[in-house]
Amino acid sequence: MKMNSTALACATAAVLVMALTGCTSVKLQANKDQAAVRKVNRMFLLIQHGDLGEQSYSNDLADALRNAFTNTPVVVDVGIMNPVELDERIHLQRIDSFGADSVMVIKATGGVLSPYGGGYPTIIYDASLFEPTLNKRLWRARIDNSGGTALMKRRMREMAERIINQLKTDGFI
């Protein structure tokens, strides 16, 4: 079957629109310590995305979390870990000076490429809510964040919203 130039142009435009608007998917599976029955008032968020250089993905996630938490009673401060830091405890002084009653650590732990090519990678995150001393984990989630790489700000926004909704469901907010 031969396609005329108008049909080809329309098909190309449709594919381009789908690529630009793209699909995103954020799947979250969470567990909580059943003995952890408390509301969070001041949360320190610590992001370890592994970005080198500009840390754009970490900054996108930090911005998305700050914006998403504005619709909650929780006051937040956000720190971004250096990719070579091995331990969150380096930030204990800053956590303490903020007066956090909990700390959420969000780390990119891996990723997979789409079976259809590299345009829709899935980044896998571990998100954990700790007491401020980082000695006891209260909540933990695995997050699979997938979609086009051109949609990272949207992906981070949707991930931040999913985290907050799950924290509400689990009684922390």
Secondary structure by P-SEA (a helix, b strand, c coil): ccccaaaaaaaaaaaaaaaabbbbbbbbbbcccccccccccbbbbbbbccccccaaaaaaaaaaaaaaaccccccbbbbbbcccccccccaaaaaaaacccbbbbbbbcccccccccccbbbbbbbbbbbccccccccbbbbbbbbccccaaaaaaaaaaaaaaaaaaaaccc
